[in-house]
Amino acid sequence: MTTSSGGPRVAHVIEAPHAGDAHRTLIAHCRRAVEAEPALHYVSHFGSGVFDFSVDTLDAGDCTDVLAMSCERARDQYIRVSRQLVARAADFDESLAALRSGSLMRTMVEAGGVALHCGRLRAGEHLVGATLHIERAGAMDRAMGRLVTEIRVRELRLSDESPGGSPAGELPRPRLSSQPYVETGPALGAPSQAKLFDLWAGTVNAEDLNYLAFYKDWSLAYAGDAFGDPALSLWFTDITLSTRRALYQDIARRLRADLSRLRHALRHVVDAPVERLVLDVEAGAVFVHWLGSGPGDFMVGVTLFQDKVDYAEHRMSEAVAGVRASG
């Protein structure tokens, strides 16, 4: 079904043979979301990793202009990619369990000109959304967060998990941590470390961006956190500061294999390096931003506060720009 230029967006629906009355309400929610938000081009639903239905506007002009294949083939490929993204999200969820920050509820990936959001409705049930215009990734991400929350609260009678946290306004000047921690690696010389110390000191704090690390050629170059600040003490009643730091480094070490699997999963719709990965758990999030100089050059950021997820990533983006500018 096509979408007329300048007219209302009309979504195309694909249902798996087993989809029945139980899925009709979910389809209606997804259809309204796709037709209302120009940035949300595609949504699919999976139960226990099995495709149930998809809703899309891939035949709209703003999609056909960038698609490298027919709409029919694109729909098949997005189902394929979405299924694999759900599987990768399950892998990430397992790897994050040791942090004791809750289950993974939102996975956001950007690569090339495409962005995808895998949102958990409840255990074993996921929605995957996509935009074909990377500049609209934020709008798509927020639309998916609203859609997941709407279904959880209205239909499943579950709580609002606040995926993505509260929308960030102007970033407040961070309060300097009373007990900052810094760790350096052999990848940088003393002059570079001095520059990064100043950047980290004005970025990492106990209120939103609690941890930030810079990796160069897969090796830790610089890391700093505010975990020792008294304001964060409640987060360390059942896990030590050193253990949490080690777990984040372990996540970074596994990224080489994880990144390969993730890019392999996306290859049917975009053959480009992953540029951004967000792993949003029940209490906070882990952010990975690649610097563009190679797959082993990236930064890892962390917030422990769910309401500060968006603020923390905005602050991290400023730090990423600072690292890029410093060469």
N, C-alpha and C positions, 0 to 999 in steps of 0.2 A: 504494500500500500504506500503510495507516494505522499509527499508533503508538498503542498502547493507553495510557491514563492510568496512570502508575505502573509500567507494564511496560517491558520492554527496548525500546530504540529500534531500529526496523527501517527501514533506508534504502531509498529509491526510486532505481532506476537507469535512466538513459536512455542508450542506445548509438546512435551514428551508424551508418548502414547499412554503412559501410566498416570499422567496428570488428571485430576478429577475435581470434584466439587470442593475438596479441601484446599485446593490451590487457587480457586477463583478470587477469593478475597485478597490474597497476596498479589495476584496478577493485577487486580484493580488498583491497589496501592502503588505498585511499580509503574503501571501505565500512567497514572496521574503525575507521578514524579518526573518521568521522562518527558511527558508532553508539556509540563510546566517549566522545566529548567533547560534552557538551550545548551548548557554545558554538559548535560548528562545525555550522552548519545546511546548508551546501552546499559541494561541491567539484566542479570541472569540469577536464577535461584538454584541452589543445590542442597539436597538433603543426604547426609552421609556420603558426600562426594559424588552423588548421582544427579545429573542434570534433570530439572523439572520443567523449567520454562525460561524464556527470555523475552524481553521487551526492548525495542530499539527504534531509532530514527536514522539508521545508517543510509537510508535512501534519500535523506534530505540533502539539499545542495551543499551545505557546509561540510558534509561528510564525503559525498561523492567527489568533491573537489580534491580531497587528499587521499582517498582510498586508492591503493595500488592493485585492486582486484574488484570483481563484481560484488554487488551487495549480497547476493546469495552466498558466494564463497566467503565473504567477510563474516556473515552471520555464523557459518559453520566454524570458521577459524576462531572467532571470539568465544564460542561455546568451548572449543578445545582449550584455548588459553585460560579461560576462566576456571575450568575444571582443574587444570594443573596449578593455577594460582591458589586455589583452595587447598590442594595437597601441600604446596610449599608453605602456606600459612600454618598448616598443622605441624610441619617440621619446625618452623620458627617457634610456635607455641611450646613445643616440647623442649627446645633449647633454652627458652626463657624461664622455665618452671623453677629452676634453682634460685632465681632472684626473689621469689616469694612476693611478687608484685601483682599476682592475679593472672587470669587467662588473657591470651591475645584476642582482642576484640576488633581491631582495625589494622589492616595492612595496606599501606599506600606505596605504590611503585610508579616511578617516572622513568621512561626510557625513550630516546628519540622524540617524536612528536606525540607520544601516547602516554596517558596516565590511567592507572587502574586502582580501584579501591575494593578490597575484600573485607566485608563487614560481617561479624558474627551476630546472628539473631539469637541463637541459643546453642548449646552444645550440639555439634554435628550439623547445624543448619546455617547456611551462609548466603549472602547476596554479593555479587560482584558487579561493580559499576565501572564505566569507562568513558573517557572523553578522547576524541581524536585531535583535539587542539590543546597543546600543552599549556598555553597561556590561560586556559580555563580550568586548569587542574584544581585550583583552590575552590572554585564554584562547584565543580563536580563533587569534590570531597565533602564539602558542607552539605550538598544535596543528599548524598548517600548517608551521611550521619543523621540527617533529619528523617530520611526514609527508614533506616534501621530503628531509630528511636520510636518513630510513629508505630511501626509494626509491633515492636517489643511492648510498648506501653498500652496501646489500644487493643491489640488482638491477643497478645500472649500474656497480658497482665503482669509483665515483668518490669523491673526498674529501668530508669533512664541511666545508662552508663556513661553518658556525656562523651561520646567518641570525638576526639579532637580537642576536647576541653572548651573553655569559654573563648569566643572569638577575641583575638588580640587587638587592643587599641594601641595607643601610643605607648611604647615601651618605657616603663619608669626607670629612673636611674637606679641601678642595683645597689643594695646595701652590701658593702664589702664583708666577706666572711671573716669571722673572728678567728677561725682556725683553717686557713687555706692549706691545701696539700698540692704539691707539685712533684711530678715524676718525669724524668727526661731519659731519652734513649740516645744511642750513638749516631743516629742519622743526621743530627744537626750539630753545628759548631757553636761555640759560646756566643758570638754576636747574634746569631739567629735565635738562640734560646732567650737572650735578653729581650729581643723584640716580642717574642711570644709571651714572656712573663708579663709584660705590660698589657698585652691584648687579653690574656686570660684573667688578669687581675681586675679588669674592667668589664668582664663578661660573665664569668662563673660566679654564682651566688647561691644563697640558701633559699631564695624565693621562687625562682623558676628554673633557670638552666643550672642544674646542680653538679654536672660532670661534663667535661669536654676533653676529647683526645684527638690528636693529629697523628696519622700514620703515613709514612713515606716508604714506598716500595714494600708494603706489607709489614714494616717494622714500626714499633712505637717510637715516635720522635718526641712527642710532648703530651703530657696529660695533667689535668688539674681538676680538683673538685672541692666542694664545700661540705663534704660528708661529716667532717668533724665539728661543724657548727652546732651549737646547742639547739637551734631551731629545728634540726633534722634528727634529733636524738631518738624520737619515737620510731623512726624507720630502722633503727638498729638494735631493737630489743631481742631479735631472734637471728640476726646475721651480723657479723663483724664488718667493720669498715674495710679491712684488708680483703675479706672474702668477696664483698661486693665489687671492689676494684678488680680483683682477679677474674671474676665472672664476666665483667665487661670486656676485659682483655681477651678472654676466651671466646666471647662472641665475635670479636674482631678477627681473631685467628681463624675462626671457622668461616669467615666471610668469603675467602677465596673459593672454597667448594660451594658454599651457598649461592654466591654470585653466579657461578657457572651454571648451577641448576636453575636459577631464576631466569637467566638470559635464555637458556634452552627452552624454558616454559613459554617465554614471550615471543620466540622467534617466528611464530606463525603470523603475527600481526605487526611486529616491529623488529628489525635486525639492527639493533644499536645498543651501545653500552648502557647499563643502568646508571642513572644520575642521582637518584634519591630513593631512599627506602625509609619508611616509618613503621615501627612496630609498637602499636599503641595498646598497652595492657590496661588492666582495670585501675591500676595506680601508677599513672605516669606513662612514659614512652621512651623508646630508644630511637634516635634519628641517625641515619647514615647519609652523608652528602659526599659525593665524589668530586674531586677538584678538577677533573678534566685532563690531567696530565698522565693518566694511566690508571688501570684498575686497582693498583696497590696504593694509590695516593687518595686518602679519604679522611673524613673527620667523623667522629662518633660523639653524639651529644645525648644527655639523659636528663629527664626531669622525673622526680618522684611524686609530683602533684598532678592529679588528673585535670584539675581546673586550669592548670598553667601549661598544658601541652602546646597550645598554639603560641603562647607568649615565648616559651622556651625555644621553639623552633625558629621563630622570628629572630630571637637573639642569637641563636646559633648561626643563622644565615648571615648575619652581620659579621660574625667571627670568621666564617668561611671566606667572605669577601676580603677580610683583612689578611688572612693567610695567603690568598691568591695574590693580593697586591704586594705582599712582602717578598714574593718570588719563592 
